[in-house]
């Protein structure tokens, strides 16, 4: 089925107005939900252009993100910056926090603007990043253009390669999805508690809402505000995108929107239909849910068509495949790949002048500790600890009741994962490392004692500040 009215203009274009207006009510946030069950699939990324050739710039303000989560976020940003065009940097406030239920992420524009210079239509709302693009300058300097939140309790896959295991959710896919909402892939109509349908801002419709029609050819905005007719349409599983560009990319049928019989705030209306575009579909990124192992590293042509219909300049040719070789192209990074021509955000840099990759770093630590006492040392580092070589210079006396093996060590990586070994009757509260001092350390005699311990199975790794705490493990 294809709607017969697609060639009609839905709005009347007016000359740009000098006045710029913004709403104090921010845009509603759309959400992406986790669904139970494995849905292994992979939609590959589009061409990622070299940074100098990208047509949009994003500035991300991170709160609570780890380094690996930021790398995944940056990879999603790099994909979008190749597909859309704007001369104005798009600022995102991104927060890593506990989200309710099975919500993986939520996002929305920070403001809705109308009647600004460069607005294609009068009395129509545009999300902040799109309004900036149309004006050619920042309408609200100093403020973010969109806010995005991601669940801190989810078992995420942070990799950029699309190899998400069945037990994890792919963060790149979720970030791509939420940025799509912030760019304007979101409606503002809803069903109220009185079971009538409403337009969030009354007579001012969101540009997205202008393109939503029923399968019978009725424009939702013609069904009235606060009416049962609008509610019936929003809940009728019969909503379609009527924009020319979205339809040009959708095949034989108009893009179907998600409109279940029960209103789902943040999901209904603002997504493609899940059943029509299941896991593995090139159009599945902007559906309302994602499963374990489902990887979608491209918005797909239909989503780009929707964005073009609302006012964005998009590049469909980039969807055809990779340009160059993604990887770390910075020779100063520890994981520099001389074959890489596109920086995919995976570069890892040395910390505090410590060496990269396979290395031996030596730290000397001295401590005189009373029974049960401790002293903590910190150092910068990057990589994974496979083994440690320990050399202890013991100054104990022969008649001392403390042994060399009473030394308790607690080692923590930059992510806060800690292990411990040694000690007699004192614990540092960390997980056991599964290694022990040699039996000949069970002595009070002074001397130099050395051992190499295998820590390769503990997955201690990271970039940043490591801590090592020495305890007198005899109380």
C-alpha positions in Angstrom: 0.0 0.0 0.0 1.2 3.5 -0.8 -0.7 6.6 0.2 -2.1 8.5 -2.8 -1.4 12.0 -1.5 2.3 11.9 -1.3 3.0 14.4 -4.0 1.0 17.1 -2.2 2.6 19.8 -0.2 1.5 19.4 3.4 2.4 23.0 4.4 2.4 26.4 2.9 5.8 28.0 2.7 6.1 31.6 3.9 8.9 34.1 3.8 11.3 34.0 6.8 10.3 36.2 9.7 12.7 38.4 11.6 11.3 37.3 15.0 12.7 34.1 16.7 10.4 32.4 19.1 11.0 29.4 21.4 8.8 27.4 23.6 9.5 27.1 27.3 8.1 23.5 27.1 10.9 21.2 26.0 10.4 18.4 23.5 9.1 15.1 24.9 11.8 12.4 25.1 11.5 9.2 23.1 12.8 6.0 24.5 14.3 2.7 23.3 13.3 -0.5 25.2 15.1 -3.7 25.8 13.2 -6.8 24.8 13.8 -10.3 26.2 15.2 -12.9 23.9 18.1 -13.1 21.5 17.8 -11.3 18.2 21.2 -11.8 16.6 21.5 -9.6 13.5 23.8 -7.0 12.0 23.1 -4.0 9.9 26.5 -2.7 8.9 27.6 1.0 9.2 27.6 3.4 6.3 30.7 5.0 4.9 32.5 6.9 7.7 34.3 9.8 6.1 37.6 11.2 7.4 37.0 13.8 10.0 37.9 16.7 7.7 35.3 15.6 5.2 32.4 15.1 7.6 29.4 17.5 7.1 28.3 17.9 10.7 30.0 18.5 14.1 28.9 17.1 17.4 30.1 18.3 20.8 29.2 15.8 23.6 29.2 16.7 27.3 29.6 13.4 29.2 28.4 12.7 32.7 29.2 9.3 34.3 30.5 7.6 31.1 33.5 5.3 31.2 36.2 5.6 28.5 34.8 2.6 26.6 31.3 3.9 26.7 32.5 7.3 25.4 34.3 5.5 22.5 31.1 3.7 21.5 29.2 7.0 21.7 31.8 8.8 19.6 31.6 6.0 17.0 27.8 6.7 16.7 28.5 10.4 16.5 31.0 9.8 13.7 28.3 7.9 11.7 25.7 10.7 12.1 28.2 13.4 11.2 28.7 11.7 7.8 25.0 11.4 7.0 23.6 14.9 7.9 24.8 18.4 7.2 24.8 21.4 9.5 27.2 24.4 9.8 26.3 24.7 13.5 27.8 22.3 16.1 25.2 20.0 17.6 25.7 20.0 21.4 24.6 16.9 23.4 24.3 16.5 27.1 24.7 12.8 27.7 24.2 11.2 31.1 25.0 7.6 32.3 22.4 6.8 35.0 19.9 4.3 36.3 16.8 4.3 34.0 13.5 2.7 35.0 12.3 -0.7 33.9 13.7 -2.0 30.6 14.5 1.4 29.2 18.0 1.4 27.6 18.0 5.1 26.6 16.0 8.2 26.1 16.6 11.4 24.2 15.0 14.5 22.9 15.7 18.1 21.7 16.1 20.6 24.5 13.7 23.1 22.9 11.2 23.6 20.1 11.5 26.8 18.0 9.2 28.5 15.5 9.0 31.6 13.2 12.7 32.1 13.2 14.6 33.5 10.3 15.1 30.7 7.8 12.1 28.6 9.1 10.5 26.9 6.0 7.0 27.2 7.4 5.2 29.5 9.8 3.9 28.4 13.2 5.5 25.0 13.0 7.9 23.8 15.7 11.4 22.6 14.9 13.8 20.8 17.3 16.8 22.8 18.5 19.5 21.2 16.3 17.4 21.4 13.2 16.4 25.0 13.9 20.1 25.9 14.3 20.8 24.2 11.0 18.1 26.1 9.2 19.1 29.5 10.7 22.7 28.9 10.1 23.7 29.9 13.7 23.1 28.9 17.3 19.6 30.1 18.3 20.3 29.5 22.0 24.1 30.0 22.6 25.5 28.1 25.5 22.7 25.6 25.8 22.7 22.0 24.7 20.7 21.1 21.6 19.6 17.7 22.9 19.8 15.6 26.1 20.3 11.8 26.1 20.3 9.3 28.9 21.6 5.8 29.0 21.0 3.0 31.5 23.9 2.3 33.8 22.6 -1.1 34.9 22.4 -2.7 31.4 24.9 -5.4 30.4 26.3 -3.4 27.4 28.5 -4.4 24.6 30.9 -1.5 24.0 32.7 -2.8 20.9 32.6 -1.0 17.6 32.9 -4.1 15.4 29.2 -5.3 15.6 30.1 -8.5 17.3 27.7 -8.1 20.3 27.2 -11.4 22.1 23.7 -12.8 22.7 23.8 -11.8 26.3 24.5 -8.1 25.8 22.9 -5.0 24.2 24.9 -3.0 21.6 25.6 0.5 22.9 26.5 1.9 19.5 23.1 1.0 18.2 21.3 2.6 21.1 23.3 5.8 20.9 22.6 6.0 17.1 18.9 5.5 17.8 18.7 8.2 20.5 20.6 10.8 18.5 18.0 10.2 15.7 15.3 11.2 18.2 17.2 14.3 19.2 17.5 15.3 15.5 13.7 15.4 15.2 12.5 11.8 14.7 9.8 12.2 17.3 6.2 13.3 17.4 4.4 15.4 20.0 0.8 14.0 19.8 -0.4 11.7 22.6 -3.4 10.1 24.3 -4.3 11.6 27.6 -5.7 10.0 30.7 -9.2 10.9 29.5 -8.5 8.7 26.4 -8.7 11.7 24.0 -5.9 12.6 21.6 -3.9 15.8 22.1 -1.2 17.9 20.4 1.4 18.7 23.0 1.6 22.4 22.2 -1.9 23.0 21.0 -2.1 25.0 17.8 1.7 24.7 17.2 2.5 21.4 15.7 5.9 19.7 15.5 7.2 19.4 12.0 7.2 15.6 12.4 3.5 15.6 13.2 2.7 17.3 9.9 3.7 14.2 8.0 1.7 11.6 10.0 -1.4 10.2 8.2 -3.7 7.3 8.7 -3.9 4.5 6.1 -7.2 6.0 5.0 -5.5 9.3 4.0 -6.5 11.4 7.0 -3.9 13.9 8.4 -3.7 13.5 12.1 -3.5 17.2 12.7 -6.9 17.5 11.0 -8.6 15.3 13.6 -8.7 18.0 16.2 -7.0 18.6 19.5 -8.5 16.8 22.5 -10.7 14.6 20.4 -11.6 10.9 20.5 -11.0 10.8 16.8 -7.3 11.7 17.2 -7.0 9.1 20.0 -8.5 6.4 17.8 -6.0 7.2 15.1 -3.0 7.1 17.5 -4.1 3.7 18.8 -5.3 2.2 15.6 -2.2 0.4 14.3 -2.8 2.3 11.0 -0.3 5.3 10.9 2.0 6.0 8.0 4.7 8.6 7.1 3.5 10.7 4.2 6.6 12.6 3.4 7.9 12.4 -0.1 11.5 11.5 0.8 10.6 8.9 3.4 8.4 7.2 0.8 11.0 7.3 -1.9 13.2 5.1 0.3 10.5 2.7 1.6 9.8 0.4 -1.4 6.3 -0.6 -2.3 4.6 0.6 0.9 4.6 3.9 2.8 6.7 3.8 6.0 4.5 2.4 8.8 4.7 4.0 12.3 4.3 2.3 15.6 0.7 2.7 16.9 -0.2 -0.1 19.3 -3.7 -0.3 20.8 -2.4 0.9 24.2 -0.6 4.2 24.3 3.1 3.8 25.1 4.6 7.1 26.2 7.9 7.7 24.4 7.4 4.8 22.0 4.0 5.2 20.2 4.1 7.5 17.1 7.8 8.3 17.4 9.1 5.0 15.9 8.8 2.8 12.8 6.6 -0.2 13.4 8.5 -3.1 15.1 6.6 -5.9 13.4 7.0 -4.4 9.9 10.8 -3.7 10.4 12.1 -6.6 12.6 15.7 -7.3 13.6 17.9 -7.4 10.6 15.9 -5.0 8.5 17.8 -2.0 7.2 15.0 0.2 8.6 15.1 -1.3 12.1 17.2 1.3 13.9 14.2 3.6 14.6 11.9 0.9 15.9 10.9 1.0 19.6 12.8 -2.0 20.9 16.1 -3.8 20.5 17.1 -7.4 21.5 20.2 -9.1 22.8 22.8 -9.4 20.1 20.9 -7.1 17.7 23.3 -4.7 16.1 22.2 -1.8 13.9 25.0 0.5 12.9 23.1 2.5 10.2 19.9 4.6 10.3 18.9 3.2 7.0 17.6 5.1 4.0 14.0 5.4 5.2 15.0 7.1 8.4 17.2 9.5 6.4 14.2 10.2 4.2 12.1 11.1 7.3 14.9 13.5 8.4 15.1 15.0 4.9 11.3 15.5 4.9 11.4 17.6 8.1 14.3 19.8 6.9 17.6 18.1 7.2 20.2 17.7 4.3 21.2 14.1 4.2 23.6 11.9 2.2 22.1 8.6 1.0 25.3 7.7 -0.9 27.2 7.2 2.3 24.9 4.2 3.0 26.5 2.2 0.2 29.5 1.1 2.2 32.7 2.0 3.9 35.1 4.5 2.6 38.6 3.7 3.8 39.6 1.5 6.7 38.2 2.3 10.2 40.6 2.1 13.1 43.0 4.1 15.2 44.9 6.3 12.7 46.9 8.3 15.3 50.6 7.2 15.5 50.8 8.6 19.1 48.2 6.1 20.3 49.1 2.8 21.9 46.8 0.9 19.4 47.9 2.7 16.3 46.9 0.8 13.1 49.0 1.9 10.1 46.3 0.5 7.8 43.6 2.7 9.2 42.5 5.7 7.2 39.4 6.6 9.3 39.6 7.3 13.0 36.7 5.2 14.6 37.2 6.6 18.1 39.1 3.5 19.3 42.5 5.2 20.0 44.0 4.5 23.4 46.7 6.9 24.7 49.5 6.4 27.3 48.9 7.8 30.7 51.5 9.7 32.8 54.3 8.9 30.3 54.0 5.2 30.9 54.8 2.9 28.0 52.1 1.3 25.8 51.1 -2.2 25.1 53.5 -5.0 26.0 55.7 -3.4 28.7 57.4 -3.8 32.0 56.8 -0.9 34.4 58.7 -0.7 37.7 57.3 1.0 40.8 59.2 1.1 44.1 57.1 1.3 47.3 58.3 1.5 50.8 56.2 1.2 53.9 56.6 0.6 57.6 53.2 -0.6 58.9 51.9 -1.4 62.3 49.7 -4.5 62.7 46.7 -4.1 60.4 48.0 -0.9 59.0 48.1 0.0 55.3 49.5 2.5 52.8 48.1 3.2 49.3 50.1 4.0 46.2 48.8 5.3 42.8 50.2 5.3 39.3 49.0 6.0 35.8 48.8 3.2 33.3 47.1 1.7 30.2 46.5 -1.8 29.2 46.0 -5.2 30.9 48.0 -6.8 33.7 49.0 -10.3 32.8 51.6 -10.9 35.5 53.4 -9.1 38.2 57.0 -9.6 39.4 57.3 -8.8 43.1 60.5 -8.3 45.0 60.3 -7.6 48.7 63.2 -6.4 50.8 62.3 -7.6 54.3 63.9 -6.0 57.3 62.2 -8.1 59.9 64.0 -9.5 62.9 64.5 -13.3 63.6 62.5 -13.0 66.8 59.7 -11.1 65.2 56.4 -12.9 65.0 55.5 -11.4 61.6 56.4 -13.3 58.4 57.2 -12.1 54.9 54.0 -13.8 53.7 52.0 -11.5 56.0 52.2 -8.8 53.3 48.7 -8.3 51.9 48.4 -6.6 48.5 45.2 -5.1 47.0 45.5 -4.1 43.3 42.7 -2.1 41.6 42.4 -1.1 37.9 41.0 2.3 36.7 37.5 0.8 36.5 37.5 -0.1 40.2 37.9 -3.8 39.8 40.1 -5.0 42.7 41.8 -8.3 43.7 44.0 -9.2 46.7 46.5 -11.8 47.8 48.7 -12.6 50.8 48.1 -11.7 54.4 47.5 -13.8 57.5 44.3 -12.7 59.3 43.6 -9.4 57.6 41.5 -8.8 54.4 41.3 -5.7 52.2 37.8 -6.6 51.2 38.6 -7.3 47.5 38.1 -10.5 45.5 40.7 -13.2 46.0 43.3 -13.2 43.2 43.7 -16.9 43.3 47.5 -16.6 43.8 49.7 -16.9 46.9 53.1 -16.1 48.2 55.6 -19.0 48.0 55.9 -21.2 51.1 59.5 -20.1 51.7 58.1 -16.6 52.5 56.6 -18.0 55.7 59.7 -16.8 57.6 60.7 -14.0 59.8 64.3 -13.9 58.5 65.3 -10.6 56.8 66.4 -10.7 53.1 65.2 -10.2 49.6 62.3 -12.3 48.4 61.1 -12.5 44.8 58.2 -14.1 42.9 56.3 -13.9 39.6 52.5 -14.2 39.9 50.1 -15.0 37.0 47.2 -12.5 37.0 46.1 -13.1 33.4 42.8 -14.7 34.2 41.6 -11.7 36.3 40.9 -9.3 33.4 42.5 -6.3 35.2 42.7 -3.6 32.6 41.9 0.0 31.8 43.3 3.4 31.1 43.8 5.9 34.0 44.8 5.7 37.6 45.6 2.3 39.2 46.0 1.8 42.9 48.0 -0.6 44.9 47.6 -0.9 48.7 50.1 -2.6 51.0 48.7 -4.0 54.3 50.4 -5.5 57.3 48.2 -8.5 57.1 49.0 -9.7 60.6 46.8 -8.2 63.3 
